[in-house]
């Protein structure tokens, strides 16, 4: 079977209007702007309005990506939404998005791999197009993390924000598109970053709500050490699979979790800051949405040019990780 080259043919992003600054957080928990910026690089993050759910953010980003791809909504064959904050357990957020878009011909499903979810989604969609199963796939990373964030916990509430990024994947010319994927998981680290309540292990009860089991809990130091190690490893392995080297990278688009983690990846890959897209100072950690939002902004800013080598890399709860090499 001849595999078709597959690439990104359209990008889009949406972030809510409401800004939560470090100065506001100083009024909510025992913290301060200098401490947050020094430790994380985050200055502000976006929060969804009360009437907005994950599918609403995904819808806005998707419209932009479809428009940028120059295709019609009815040309979308499949919708993959990577999220850990779905509107509901079921129907899937992807099905809700399909209805909002009017993409009647598209199959739809959600994918859960936390902050690595967007790269997992890219790998899934790319293979489906490469084999000829589908022609155009909409991949969305969308989160309303504010709904599962405990704003009395100073260790986690400073980190997370809401937003959505979307891409349309399709066939591209020979020599372009995705060259490799590196996906991984370590379920043994699942307890390091989790939401315990609400599933079949711990159904929702008055007690589970009172004990804050429906909020994000994170062993920060352990997750940090894991991230510093895995970001560089995953990126290097993706480059090796692609038959390329770190010298070939034009732009690194990493998961936007912590500026120190990003800097460690740059050091590992011998890259200058000019070759890295960073926007976590404005948005914080948006989980599955962080990489597609960063990519969309890089495209908007003219930082992505024809023939450029892009590397996506991320890590997340599960524990999971992923990396990909793409020739634009």
C-alpha positions as CSV (number, residue, x, y, z in Angstrom):
1,X,0.0,0.0,0.0
2,X,1.3,3.4,-0.9
3,X,1.1,5.9,2.0
4,X,0.1,9.4,1.2
5,X,2.2,12.3,2.7
6,X,0.1,14.0,5.4
7,X,0.5,17.5,6.9
8,X,-1.3,20.4,8.5
9,X,-3.2,22.5,6.0
10,X,-5.0,24.9,8.4
11,X,-4.6,26.2,12.0
12,X,-6.9,28.1,14.4
13,X,-7.1,29.1,18.0
14,X,-9.5,30.5,20.5
15,X,-9.0,31.8,24.1
16,X,-11.7,33.2,26.3
17,X,-11.8,36.9,27.0
18,X,-11.5,36.7,30.8
19,X,-7.9,37.2,32.0
20,X,-6.8,36.0,35.5
21,X,-3.6,37.7,36.3
22,X,-1.0,36.9,38.9
23,X,-2.0,40.0,40.8
24,X,-5.6,38.7,41.1
25,X,-4.3,35.3,42.4
26,X,-2.3,37.2,45.1
27,X,-5.7,38.2,46.5
28,X,-7.0,34.6,46.4
29,X,-4.1,32.5,47.8
30,X,-0.8,33.0,49.5
31,X,1.4,33.7,46.5
32,X,2.9,36.6,44.6
33,X,3.7,37.6,41.0
34,X,7.5,37.4,41.4
35,X,7.3,33.8,42.8
36,X,5.0,32.6,40.0
37,X,7.0,34.2,37.2
38,X,10.3,33.0,38.6
39,X,9.1,29.4,39.1
40,X,6.8,29.0,36.0
41,X,7.1,32.0,33.6
42,X,3.3,32.5,33.8
43,X,1.9,36.0,34.1
44,X,-1.7,35.4,33.3
45,X,-4.2,32.8,32.1
46,X,-7.6,32.8,30.4
47,X,-10.8,31.6,32.0
48,X,-14.0,30.4,30.2
49,X,-17.2,32.4,30.8
50,X,-19.8,30.7,33.0
51,X,-21.9,29.8,29.9
52,X,-18.9,28.4,28.0
53,X,-18.0,24.7,27.9
54,X,-15.1,22.9,26.2
55,X,-17.1,22.3,23.0
56,X,-17.8,26.1,22.7
57,X,-14.0,26.9,22.8
58,X,-13.4,24.0,20.3
59,X,-16.0,25.3,17.9
60,X,-14.4,28.8,17.6
61,X,-10.9,27.4,17.0
62,X,-12.3,24.8,14.5
63,X,-14.0,27.4,12.4
64,X,-10.7,29.3,12.0
65,X,-8.7,26.2,11.2
66,X,-11.3,25.0,8.6
67,X,-11.3,28.5,7.0
68,X,-7.5,28.6,6.9
69,X,-7.5,25.2,5.2
70,X,-9.7,26.5,2.5
71,X,-12.1,23.6,2.6
72,X,-15.8,23.4,3.4
73,X,-17.2,22.0,6.7
74,X,-18.8,19.1,4.8
75,X,-15.3,18.1,3.6
76,X,-14.4,17.1,7.2
77,X,-14.4,13.2,7.4
78,X,-13.4,12.8,11.1
79,X,-13.3,15.0,14.2
80,X,-10.9,14.1,17.1
81,X,-11.1,16.2,20.2
82,X,-8.2,15.8,22.7
83,X,-9.5,16.8,26.1
84,X,-9.5,15.9,29.8
85,X,-12.4,18.4,30.5
86,X,-15.2,17.1,28.2
87,X,-18.6,18.8,28.3
88,X,-20.0,15.5,29.5
89,X,-18.8,11.9,29.9
90,X,-21.0,11.2,26.9
91,X,-22.0,12.2,24.3
92,X,-18.4,13.0,23.5
93,X,-17.3,16.6,23.1
94,X,-16.3,15.7,19.5
95,X,-20.0,14.7,18.8
96,X,-21.2,18.0,20.3
97,X,-18.6,19.8,18.1
98,X,-19.8,18.0,15.0
99,X,-23.3,19.2,15.7
100,X,-22.2,22.8,16.3
101,X,-20.2,22.8,13.0
102,X,-22.9,21.0,11.0
103,X,-20.2,18.5,9.9
104,X,-22.8,15.8,9.1
105,X,-20.4,13.5,7.2
106,X,-17.8,13.4,9.9
107,X,-17.2,10.6,12.4
108,X,-16.3,11.9,15.8
109,X,-14.6,10.8,19.1
110,X,-12.7,12.1,22.1
111,X,-9.2,11.2,23.0
112,X,-7.8,11.3,26.5
113,X,-4.0,11.6,27.0
114,X,-4.0,14.8,29.1
115,X,-1.4,17.3,27.9
116,X,0.0,14.9,25.3
117,X,-3.4,14.5,23.8
118,X,-2.9,16.7,20.8
119,X,0.1,14.8,19.6
120,X,-1.7,11.5,20.2
121,X,-4.5,13.0,18.1
122,X,-2.1,14.1,15.3
123,X,-0.6,10.6,15.1
124,X,-4.1,8.9,14.9
125,X,-5.4,11.3,12.3
126,X,-2.2,11.2,10.2
127,X,-2.2,7.5,9.9
128,X,-5.9,7.4,8.9
129,X,-5.2,9.9,6.1
130,X,-2.0,8.2,5.0
131,X,-3.8,4.9,4.5
132,X,-6.5,6.6,2.5
133,X,-9.2,5.9,5.1
134,X,-10.0,9.6,5.4
135,X,-9.1,12.8,3.4
136,X,-9.6,15.6,5.9
137,X,-9.4,15.3,9.7
138,X,-10.1,18.0,12.2
139,X,-7.9,17.6,15.3
140,X,-8.7,19.8,18.3
141,X,-7.1,20.3,21.7
142,X,-9.6,22.0,24.0
143,X,-9.8,22.5,27.7
144,X,-11.7,24.3,30.4
145,X,-9.2,23.4,33.2
146,X,-10.7,26.2,35.4
147,X,-13.6,23.8,36.1
148,X,-11.3,21.3,37.7
149,X,-8.8,23.7,39.4
150,X,-8.9,24.3,43.1
151,X,-8.5,28.0,43.6
152,X,-7.5,27.5,47.2
153,X,-4.5,25.4,46.3
154,X,-1.6,27.7,45.5
155,X,0.5,24.9,44.0
156,X,-1.9,24.2,41.2
157,X,-4.2,27.2,40.7
158,X,-1.4,29.4,39.4
159,X,-0.7,26.9,36.5
160,X,-3.8,26.2,34.5
161,X,-5.9,28.1,32.0
162,X,-8.7,27.5,29.3
163,X,-8.4,27.6,25.6
164,X,-8.6,25.6,22.3
165,X,-6.4,25.1,19.3
166,X,-7.4,23.2,16.1
167,X,-5.7,22.0,13.0
168,X,-7.0,20.4,9.7
169,X,-4.9,17.5,8.4
170,X,-4.8,16.5,4.8
171,X,-2.6,15.2,2.0
172,X,0.4,17.3,1.1
173,X,3.0,17.2,-1.6
174,X,5.9,14.7,-1.4
175,X,8.6,15.6,0.9
176,X,6.3,17.6,3.2
177,X,4.2,16.7,6.2
178,X,4.7,14.4,9.2
179,X,8.0,12.5,9.2
180,X,7.7,10.7,12.6
181,X,5.8,10.3,15.8
182,X,7.1,9.2,19.2
183,X,4.4,8.3,21.7
184,X,4.8,6.8,25.2
185,X,3.2,6.2,28.5
186,X,4.1,5.2,32.1
187,X,0.9,4.2,33.9
188,X,3.0,3.7,37.0
189,X,3.2,7.5,37.4
190,X,-0.6,7.9,37.2
191,X,-0.9,9.1,40.8
192,X,1.5,12.0,40.2
193,X,-1.1,14.0,38.3
194,X,-4.7,13.1,38.5
195,X,-8.4,13.9,39.2
196,X,-9.6,11.0,41.4
197,X,-13.4,11.8,41.6
198,X,-16.2,11.2,39.2
199,X,-15.2,8.0,37.5
200,X,-16.1,4.4,38.2
201,X,-13.4,4.1,40.9
202,X,-14.8,7.0,42.9
203,X,-18.3,7.9,41.8
204,X,-19.5,11.4,42.5
205,X,-20.8,11.7,46.1
206,X,-21.2,14.5,48.6
207,X,-18.1,13.2,50.3
208,X,-16.0,13.1,47.1
209,X,-17.0,16.7,46.4
210,X,-16.3,17.8,50.0
211,X,-12.9,16.3,50.0
212,X,-12.0,18.0,46.7
213,X,-11.5,14.8,44.7
214,X,-12.9,16.4,41.6
215,X,-10.0,18.8,41.3
216,X,-6.5,18.4,39.8
217,X,-4.0,17.0,42.3
218,X,-0.3,17.1,41.4
219,X,3.0,16.0,42.9
220,X,4.8,19.0,41.4
221,X,8.4,18.1,42.0
222,X,8.0,14.6,40.7
223,X,6.2,15.7,37.6
224,X,8.8,18.4,37.0
225,X,11.6,15.8,37.1
226,X,9.7,13.5,34.8
227,X,9.0,16.4,32.3
228,X,12.6,17.6,32.2
229,X,13.8,14.1,31.3
230,X,11.1,13.1,28.9
231,X,10.8,16.2,26.8
232,X,14.4,15.9,25.5
233,X,14.2,12.2,25.2
234,X,11.0,12.2,23.1
235,X,12.1,15.0,20.8
236,X,15.5,13.3,20.1
237,X,13.7,10.0,19.4
238,X,11.3,11.6,17.0
239,X,14.2,13.2,15.2
240,X,16.0,9.9,15.0
241,X,13.0,8.2,13.5
242,X,12.7,11.0,11.0
243,X,16.3,10.6,10.0
244,X,17.0,14.2,11.1
245,X,19.1,15.9,13.7
246,X,18.6,18.8,16.1
247,X,20.4,21.1,13.7
248,X,17.5,20.6,11.3
249,X,15.0,22.2,13.6
250,X,13.6,25.5,12.6
251,X,11.0,25.8,15.3
252,X,10.3,23.9,18.5
253,X,6.6,24.0,19.6
254,X,6.6,22.5,23.1
255,X,3.8,21.9,25.6
256,X,3.5,25.1,27.6
257,X,3.7,24.0,31.2
258,X,6.7,25.7,32.8
259,X,9.4,27.9,31.3
260,X,12.1,26.0,33.1
261,X,11.0,22.7,31.6
262,X,11.0,24.4,28.1
263,X,14.5,25.8,28.8
264,X,15.8,22.4,29.7
265,X,14.5,21.0,26.4
266,X,16.2,23.9,24.5
267,X,19.5,23.1,26.3
268,X,19.2,19.4,25.5
269,X,18.6,20.2,21.8
270,X,21.2,23.0,21.6
271,X,18.5,25.4,20.4
272,X,18.3,29.2,20.9
273,X,15.2,30.8,22.4
274,X,14.5,32.3,18.9
275,X,13.8,28.7,17.6
276,X,11.2,28.0,20.3
277,X,7.5,29.2,20.4
278,X,6.6,30.2,24.0
279,X,3.3,31.8,25.0
280,X,2.7,30.3,28.5
281,X,3.2,33.8,30.0
282,X,-0.2,34.7,28.5
283,X,-2.1,31.5,28.8
284,X,-0.5,29.2,31.4
285,X,-0.9,25.5,31.0
286,X,-3.9,24.7,28.8
287,X,-3.2,20.9,28.7
288,X,-4.1,19.5,25.3
289,X,-4.8,23.0,23.9
290,X,-1.3,24.4,24.6
291,X,0.6,23.0,21.6
292,X,-2.1,23.8,18.9
293,X,-2.6,27.3,20.3
294,X,1.1,27.9,20.3
295,X,1.3,26.6,16.7
296,X,-1.6,28.8,15.6
297,X,0.1,31.9,17.1
298,X,3.4,31.0,15.5
299,X,1.7,30.8,12.1
300,X,-0.1,34.2,12.8
301,X,3.2,35.8,13.7
302,X,4.9,34.6,10.5
303,X,7.3,32.3,12.4
304,X,6.5,29.2,10.3
305,X,7.6,29.2,6.6
306,X,7.3,26.8,3.8
307,X,9.7,23.9,4.1
308,X,10.5,24.5,7.8
309,X,11.2,21.6,10.2
310,X,8.9,21.8,13.2
311,X,9.1,19.6,16.3
312,X,6.1,19.2,18.6
313,X,6.8,17.7,22.1
314,X,4.7,17.4,25.2
315,X,4.1,15.4,28.4
316,X,1.1,15.0,30.6
317,X,-0.9,13.0,33.1
318,X,-1.1,9.3,32.7
319,X,1.9,9.7,32.6
320,X,2.1,10.2,28.8
321,X,4.4,11.9,26.4
322,X,4.6,12.5,22.7
323,X,6.7,14.2,20.0
324,X,6.5,14.6,16.2
325,X,8.6,16.0,13.4
326,X,6.8,17.9,10.6
327,X,8.0,19.5,7.4
328,X,5.7,22.5,6.8
